[in-house]
Amino acid sequence: MDRVVNRIKLMKLYSQPEVFEPILFEDGVNIILGEKSDANTTSGRKTNGVGKSMSIEFINFCLFKKYSDSRIRLIPDDALSDNVYINLDLKIGQEYITILRSKKEQDRPLLKKNGETIVFENVDEAQRYLKDLMYNDFNNQVLPSFREIIAPL
């Protein structure tokens, strides 16, 4: 019997309460483009500072990047308070999951699956959980971590 690595599909990136517009992901490659309008010019519009890189940081944070290595730690509290949860809805295989992280509880991520909330004691524990979902029939073989798989992406 062939073993299969479960497919990972990002569905939606958002915050609770809302501090940025939700980002919906479609099947295939998604490109995050910034859009800044300037009524005074029709050419040379700049899209610096509209949130493209920060969107990637939020995704990485939800996928258990260490807070100490994340640019999220540099966001002032008046722009992103400690009580705001960054949420990522995704599907691994047939499982719909929401990962929730906040600056306040950066080392204790939450995961919602099938209406149940799972609180992890640390980021490593959460990474192992996702790894088990990805490789649910590999029976303790040495496998790349969840972060190692998504790092090139």
Buried (B, 14 or more C-beta within 10 A) or exposed (E): EEEEBBEBBBBEBBBEEEEBEEBEBEEEEEEBEBEEEEEEEEEEEEEEEBBBEBBEBBBBBBBBBBBEEBBBEEBEEEEBBEEBBBBBBBBBBEEBBBBBBBBEBBBBBBBBBEEEEEEBEEBEBBBBBBBEBBBBEBEEEEBEBBBEBBEEE
